[in-house]
Amino acid sequence: LGFDGWANRCGVGHVNGAMIHNAFSAREAGIKAAKDAIQGLVPDIIIMFSSAGFEEHILAGINKVCKGVRIFGGSSSDDSLIDGHSGPPWQIYGGLAGWGSITDGGLVLLAIWQKDQCRMHSVLSHCYGHTQYTGIITRAEGRAIYEIDNRPAGDVLQEWTGLSFPCSRPKLAQYALAFGDRVDRLVHIKSLGENRALECFASTACDMGCSTARLVRIKPSALTHAIQHVIREAMEDITFQVRAAFVVFGAGTSTLFSEGDFQTL
């Protein structure tokens, strides 16, 4: 998300992690945060960051209050995906009423009303390339994929990738599943669960029903160049000078980064 110009008005909403413990409470948290932020006036865009686990349901709650409003953001996390510290994710927020933080996992969102001269441009893309492997999701519940082509999903993934389980996060993160005909909806695989199920970072497979999934892949050595290519392509479509930008990486992609990659980017 790149932009130039100032907002005419901003509003902040936040909910502590203690209030989010299942799908229903996550949806209610999204409703509350949205209502607190907009105060009855529909904004132009919402920027949201929430703790991992129930993002789909939080988004559903926000959409109930701000139907059709564009939402940009991501999931707050710890360093466990890169074999670092594991603990509750946190967020900070601020406004005219003061500043604060949420340290038990929760969500914060920023509602923005743009000035007439404010310009924004957003790109949703990924750096993975298609492989020859596709299959039909025949059983999925929540964020778990149990069967592909009526077979245990873990067995199918192992055949497609040649991986031996258990495997390290960076090896698994080289692969993802893409859904959709025109625009890929990418789903990263978190781990191999019970009964050879694929534990994912999103419930896309369940939400889309009996749909086709394609295996996609990226080599870690090509990651930074691929990201730079996506950014260059995005810049070619912009007719204004970008003053600031937000860049959000998927959970799986983040495990592929080395310290040198961060310096390069």
Secondary structure, DSSP 8 states (H G I E B T S, - for coil): -EEES-EEEEEEEEE-GGG-SSHHHHHHHHHHHHHHHHTT---SEEEEEEETT-HHHHHHHHHHHSTT-EEEEEEE--SGGGT-------EEEEETTEEEEE-SS-EEEEEEEE-TT-EEE-------EEEEEEEEEEEEETTEEEEETTEEHHHHHHHHH---SS--HHHHHTEEEEE-SSS-EEEEEEEE-GGG-EEESS-HHHHT-S-EEEEEE--GGGHHHHHHHHHHHHHHT--S---EE-----HHHHTT--HHHHHH-
